[in-house]
Amino acid sequence: MPDRPDLAAMMVRLSRALVAAERPVLEAHGVSMWGYIVLSALAEEPMRTQAALARAIGADKTRIIADLDDLQERGLIEREPDPADRRVRLLRLTAAGRELHAAVRGAIRAEEDRLMSDLPAADRRLFLQILQALDPGAP
């Protein structure tokens, strides 16, 4: 096999292309990248504490407060005191939050498909399987 760039170099270029493709989708739906990350995490696990959410998305819990405030003000998430510990806030998506998440995810998946359109279907499937296998954050 001929020499190739390091994996990190290739992944950074791919990540930049993906972020550039996602940015207009997020803007069209009025949600920030962090807002979408929060919606995605809550879509995967319907109720969690702010601290657990921050750990799951790799953010400092104080870093996401403004994003949580925005999502709550827009009626996309609910925050309520944990009955077991009133100092803790439980988060969950609202119906509007689930709807927005589904719309954004669908548009992002369409952009991903466009970016991978030159690959044969079998190669796309294999690429996604490999990414999932290498994902250190995957369950």
N, C-alpha and C positions, 0 to 999 in steps of 0.2 A: 504494500500500500504506500503510495507516495506520502511525503511529509504533509502534515496538515496543521492548521492552527490548534492551539490548546482548546480543550472543551470549554473552558470559561470564556475565552475570547469569542468562540462561536455562539455560546449561549447568551452573552451580553448583546451581541448584534441582533440575535433573534428576539431577545426580550425588548430591546429598543423598538424593533419593528412592530412587535405586538402591542406595546404601550402606545405607539403612534397610531396604530389602527383602532385601538380602544378609546383613545381620548375623545374623538368626535362622537362616538356612541354614548359615552358617559355624559358629555356636554349636552347632547340632544335630549337626554333623559333627565338632565338637571341633577346629576349625582356626581360626587367626587370619587376618585379612585378609592380612598379610605372608606367612604360611605358604601361603595359597592362591596368592598372587602367585608365590612360589617354585615351588610345584608346577606352576603354569601355564607358567612359563618353561621348566622342565625337561621338561614334556610337549611343548613346541614344539621344543626342541633337547635331545635325550636326554642329552648329556654336555657339561658345561662346567665351567670353573674357577670358584671362588668369586668372583674378580675380574670375570670375564666376566659372571657371573650378576648381580652387583651393578650393573654398567654397564647391562645389559639391562633391569633393573627400576627403574633410577634411584635406587638406594639406596647409601649408603656401605657398603663391604664389611665394616666393623666393626659396622655397625648390624644386619646380618642374621645375625650369628653365633649369637645366642641362638635365633633362629628355626630356623636350620640344626641346632643342637644338639637342639632339641625334635623336629624332624622325623626326625632320625637316631635318637634314643632311641625314637621310636615306630615305627621300622622302615619309614618312608615314603620315605627317601632313603638313599643310601650315599655316603660320602665316602672316597676312597682317594687315596694319594699318586700323583702323576703320574710314570710311569716315566722321563720325560724330565727332570723336575725335582722331586725329592722334597720340596721346600718348598711346592710347589703341590698343592692338593687338587682332585681331579676329583669332580664331583657327578653323580648320576643317580638317577632314580626307581626304587624297587623295585616289584614287582608290587602290593603293598599301596598304595603311593603312587599308582600309575596308577589303581587301583580307586577310591581315595578322591577323586582329582582328577575322575574321570569322574562320580562320584555328586554331588559338589558342583557341578560345571559343569552337569549336567543340572538340578539343583534351581534353580540361579541362572537358567538359561535359561527355566525355567518361570515364575519371578518376572518376568523381563523380558517374557515373552509376556503375562503378566497386566497389567503396567503399560502395554503397548502395545495391549491388546485393543480399545480404542475406535477404533483406526486401521484403515482398510481394509487388507487384505493387501498390495495394491500399494504403499500409502503406507509400510507397515512395511518392505518390501523396499527401497524408495527411501531411506528414512531410514537404514537400515543401510549401504547403498552409499555414501551421502554421508558418514556418520561414518568409514567405512573410508578413503574418499578424502582426508578431512581429517586423519586420524590421523598426526601427525608421527613416531610410533614404528613405523608399519607398514612392512613390508619393501617 
